[in-house]
Amino acid sequence: MKTYFLFLALMLGLHTSASAKVNVVATTPDLGAIIEAVGGTDVEVTCLARGTEDPHFVDARPSFIRLLNKTELLVEGGADLEIGWLPPLVNNARNARILPGASGRFVAAENLALMEVPTGKLDRSQGDVHPYGNPHYLLDPELACQVADALATRLSRLDPERVGNYRKRAESFVTTLRKKNTLWKKRLTPYCGTRVVTYHKSFDYFLKAFGLELAGTVEPKPGVEPSAAHLKSLVAGMKTGGVRLVIAEPNRPARICQRVAREGDARLLRLPLLVGGATGCDDYFGLMEHNVAAIERALR
Amino acid sequence: MNRYSLSFLTAGLSLGAPLSLLRAEVSAGQTKPETRQETPSTLTLARSGASYLNLSLITDVAAGASTERDAGTVQMGGHDPAQRGFTVQGAELVLEGYVDNYFRAMSNIVYGLNTHGESYLELEEVYVETLALPNGLQLKAGHYFTEFGRINAQHPHSWDFVDAPLVSARFLGPDGLRNPGARLSWLVPTPFYSEFYVGVQNSAGETAHSFRGVAEGEGGHDHGHDHHGMDPYGRPAVETGVHGIGDLLYTARYAASVDLTDTQTFLAGLSGAWGPNATGDGARTQLYGVDLFWKWKPASHNKGFPFVSFQTEMLFRGYTAARAELEHGEGEHMHIHVLPRETVWDWGAYAQASYGFKEGWVASLRADYVAPLERGSYEGLLHGARDESRAIRWRVSPALTWYPTEFSRIRLQYNYDHGNGGVAGFRDAHSVWLQIEFLLGSHGAHKF
């Protein structure tokens, strides 16, 4: 009976005492890093996926159900990034606050202008194309700014007493990031138009943001492992098209990546997709700085 | 028709919205644009940004051969490949979605072809589940797979092998233990994940195999040789009704999981099921099981590969058969055998390991064992022989699986079935099965 009243109290919103931190769960560490930046000491953030993981294929560990049961805010990338593992976890979490559409469920992709939203008829012969667009948008600093801003709004709604803190931190994050972004863009300006091959379509936003051009992918279609025939035509195209870089996340098969780079006369760069994906990439600025510097070094 | 509703209509067309929705939009366009907000009253299939119903069809077809002429005597599962040549193991139509803000529902309807080429339809599951009861509680009601051990609650397309383990088919039934009922689960507030389930289900029907289930007649799909048919434990099957709440099937399970390291997860469970059986009034069956699952996946992986997993389940069945009087012979030679009330125990286990050694490729190995723990007095009295449906059996199965994408799968499996001198109705058998599985429709998510 006591616990029942406790639940009623929770329902009435008596749970947000002034000192308590907002309990937030982020699906990926890049989202986690942005929440840390916006929430600071007012939030307690746990990330489900690790930075070295393929974010499409995370195991739905039962321990995640425990985390989701207690959380006040679930932040996901959306655009089907987590569709293979998040829905059953949420369904089993018995937490009304994080159900789809609830105030404790934040889908970062919402209200962003995503790239590659399919316009024609979509079917799976084209590979696992995400119907809402390419979900790897956080590598564009401008979109990361928009996510930070929207997160501040959401945190303010959940924790109105600390609106000022969230606003201030978000503004400072956005200002710093825009300043850095200008510098990053300047550093990569000399290499504008460089043709690049990536493994998966995971760096499209990054390439677009910094003026590099995607010439092809090692995967023939999203989510499909390459065949010998595809690699042959890719390599031939790389030579004639003057592709200088092959970019692949560290978790992609080394042999295939090395072969493509060698036979296509290009340089192989292993770049992390997520915060925590390589040493020095402990926050969002670190991740972007790491990737920009690596490209600068490779093309110099 | 104004411009606004026209653009909405074309958007609907390009996304393949069903006719019902289009009709609603057309009529809305003819009246006032405001009415377009109306909720469609009929089922609306998935369109961009809305998912009232997730729809998919998962089909398994197998081809293969066995040295045993009637492969159905070796393969015990209801959806196992069961004959030389081709077997349609089943086409599962899965309908799933949020009912409203309180419930989520799932329905799994299986279409199949039996070995006689006759089509059958099976309501495998249809249930509703609460989304957010307080205190970590969740209620489920409908017709569902009992959460007993690990394999039983999974659909065959989630298994690592083309067929059911021997112990599941023998104790939980060729089609698994499932029946109409209700269950409550509680997410126990321990620092690690742990969940406690209690349930009550009907104890009759062919999917309550070790309980009041009696073997089905003609027209159903093929089941292995191993299920107790007309004569469970040497006694005629008695059709008993539900007279009180004691005649229902009661189930319980406790599962707990810890992340051993950043890359290793361990899940263990204890299950029990108690209910009346088909040998007469007051005769009851008890089932107990323990299950373990361990998985390693490195911190850096591509599409979930590589990985190593290990899974094992051990089950015990105590079957209390009622006292029975059996007439033998005719006229003057007629005599009566009296079978005493007796409790007979059986056990079985399987252990399997899978190694995802390269993107899309998995090598697996499974060992199966089932055996009686004691001999029933009915076995000596009746034939001087052992009960085939409780005979010792063991099987070793290596398998190789290739996933071209997440949506299709090709699996090659070899089974060595030890015949044990023919006590289970067959000699040593070698079987090879090649299976293709394909998924049409919405993206499936995987539970751990």
Chai-1 contact restraints between the chains, C-beta under 6 A:
chainA,res_idxA,chainB,res_idxB,connection_type,confidence,min_distance_angstrom,max_distance_angstrom,comment,restraint_id
A,T3,B,N135,contact,1.0,0.0,6.0,A-B,restraint_1
A,F7,B,P134,contact,1.0,0.0,6.0,A-B,restraint_2
A,R50,B,A299,contact,1.0,0.0,6.0,A-B,restraint_3
A,T52,B,A299,contact,1.0,0.0,6.0,A-B,restraint_4
A,T52,B,S300,contact,1.0,0.0,6.0,A-B,restraint_5
A,D54,B,H301,contact,1.0,0.0,6.0,A-B,restraint_6
A,D54,B,N302,contact,1.0,0.0,6.0,A-B,restraint_7
A,D54,B,K303,contact,1.0,0.0,6.0,A-B,restraint_8
A,F57,B,K303,contact,1.0,0.0,6.0,A-B,restraint_9
A,F57,B,G304,contact,1.0,0.0,6.0,A-B,restraint_10
A,D59,B,K297,contact,1.0,0.0,6.0,A-B,restraint_11
A,D59,B,F448,contact,1.0,0.0,6.0,A-B,restraint_12
A,A60,B,K447,contact,1.0,0.0,6.0,A-B,restraint_13
A,A60,B,F448,contact,1.0,0.0,6.0,A-B,restraint_14
A,R61,B,T265,contact,1.0,0.0,6.0,A-B,restraint_15
A,R61,B,F448,contact,1.0,0.0,6.0,A-B,restraint_16
A,P62,B,Y193,contact,1.0,0.0,6.0,A-B,restraint_17
A,P62,B,S257,contact,1.0,0.0,6.0,A-B,restraint_18
A,P62,B,F448,contact,1.0,0.0,6.0,A-B,restraint_19
A,S63,B,Y193,contact,1.0,0.0,6.0,A-B,restraint_20
A,S63,B,D259,contact,1.0,0.0,6.0,A-B,restraint_21
A,I65,B,Y193,contact,1.0,0.0,6.0,A-B,restraint_22
A,R66,B,Y193,contact,1.0,0.0,6.0,A-B,restraint_23
A,N69,B,L187,contact,1.0,0.0,6.0,A-B,restraint_24
A,I83,B,H443,contact,1.0,0.0,6.0,A-B,restraint_25
A,G84,B,A445,contact,1.0,0.0,6.0,A-B,restraint_26
A,W85,B,A445,contact,1.0,0.0,6.0,A-B,restraint_27
A,P87,B,A445,contact,1.0,0.0,6.0,A-B,restraint_28
A,P88,B,A445,contact,1.0,0.0,6.0,A-B,restraint_29
A,P88,B,K447,contact,1.0,0.0,6.0,A-B,restraint_30
A,N91,B,R104,contact,1.0,0.0,6.0,A-B,restraint_31
A,R94,B,A132,contact,1.0,0.0,6.0,A-B,restraint_32
A,R94,B,G136,contact,1.0,0.0,6.0,A-B,restraint_33
A,R94,B,Q138,contact,1.0,0.0,6.0,A-B,restraint_34
A,A96,B,A132,contact,1.0,0.0,6.0,A-B,restraint_35
A,P131,B,S48,contact,1.0,0.0,6.0,A-B,restraint_36
A,V224,B,T405,contact,1.0,0.0,6.0,A-B,restraint_37
A,E225,B,E359,contact,1.0,0.0,6.0,A-B,restraint_38
A,E225,B,G360,contact,1.0,0.0,6.0,A-B,restraint_39
A,P250,B,S300,contact,1.0,0.0,6.0,A-B,restraint_40
A,N251,B,S300,contact,1.0,0.0,6.0,A-B,restraint_41
A,N251,B,H301,contact,1.0,0.0,6.0,A-B,restraint_42
A,N251,B,N302,contact,1.0,0.0,6.0,A-B,restraint_43
A,R252,B,N302,contact,1.0,0.0,6.0,A-B,restraint_44
